[in-house]
Amino acid sequence: MGTIDDAQRAKAEAEAETARKQAEAAENDRLKAIADREAAEIARDKARAELTEWQAGAAARTRTADLAAEASRLDNVAKLQTAVGAATPDLSEVKTGELHIPADKVMFTTLLSARALADAADRVRAAVLGEQDDCRVIVTADPHLLERDAARLGIQARLADLTAVIGSFPGPAVHRDAPSRSLVGTAVIGAATAAAKLIPGILSLLAANRTLTAVDVTVDAENAVIAVAGSIAEAKPDSEVVIDAFRVLADGDAPAEGGVLAARNALQAAVVQLQMQIADQNAAAKEDQDADWLAAAASLAANGRDVLAAIDTIPAGATMSPLTAAMAVERLRFGAHDGIVLVRVVGASASELTSDRASFLKDRIHASASVALSYAFIARGSSRVRAAGVVTGSSQLVGTIGAQIDVTAHP
């Protein structure tokens, strides 16, 4: 009997313990649920605070953007008002039926003169070439090509003379043994100095002399040359047209021997060779040196260097060195050109006539320009004139102010 009571008591205690644990678990779950609710509430409060803060910032940003947009709009309105005001003429002083045109100005002068020049260039091309489809010509405004070519030949000859003088200069051994060495040295230096002194005079012939002739409109001679050359090139696509004043890069057409550049290089080589001899003589022992020869050789080498520097340096006010100018003239001699077209500006003028008999702001206007060119087509290698004369190109502007204005050539 006692055993049964112990078992029942143990079972009851176990059930009580189980119930107690279940109660504790339930209490823990309840407490956890309360904690979760509190955490969720805290998170919601934080989210609401962040949302409120963001909304406040967004509102501030929106206000800032609105203010900036309004300021930009007002600025654009002000600019538009200024532009409209500037574009709106002040008509308070304008009287009906009157149009003021300055007496010393013509409308569209540049356009009119350019059209007139193009018209004159076409007339020169037609007079010179006619129906000929294939031609090779040099177009220039310089009537002194012969002088420029003579200057080139003069420079080349003087360079050759000075090169020959340096090449024939005796060496120090021959100079020392010669009984009249001082006379020989004096003669050599005198010849070299004379050759060097001829160079500046020859170089001065290379300076181009361009003049502009104008009446009411200024037309540059070089623009006239370009206009004629362009008219020939456009109307005669198979032609070869060369402008003498146009600087082109050298190619294989220049002669490898006998030209100005070859003469310059030969002189430089002779000067270098003489300077090497001078260096060898200076390196010799004092008792083996020929003082007279050294002095004469140094003076001759200095003359050679001065000449090289003179032809290689661009003079003040020039656009190229004398050597380059001589080579440019030399290159004009190469190629089978049929002849030379010489173009000069005779004169140019522009005029304007307005009429205020039309309705208000519909005044009639008539302006015109004319350009006169003289030309001569000279056969290559001679002075035979194949064609020559004076042509006048013209253009006109006709229209109504406030309506339509037309500019045409060949009025």
Secondary structure, 3 states (H helix, E strand, C coil): CHHHHHHHHHHHHHHHHHHHHHHHHHHHHHHHHHHHHHHHHHHHHHHHHHHHHHHHHHHHHHHHHHHHHHHHHHHHHHHHHHHHHHHCCCHHHCCCCCCCCCCCCCCCHHHHHHHHHHHHHHHHHHHHHCCCCCCEEEEECCCCHHHHHHHHHHHHHHHHHHHHHHHCCCCHHHHHHCCCHHHHHHHHHHHHHHHHHHHHHHHHCCCCCCCCEECCCEECHHHHHHHHHHHHHHHCCCCEEEECCCCCCCCCCCCCCCCHHHHHHHHHHHHHHHHHHHHHHHHCCHHHCCHHHHHHHHHHHHHHHHHHHHHHCCCCCCCCCHHHHHHHHHHHCCCCCCEEEEEEEEEEEEEEEEECCCCCCCCEEEEEEEEEEEEEEEECCCCCEEEEEEEEEEEEEEEECCCCEEEEECC
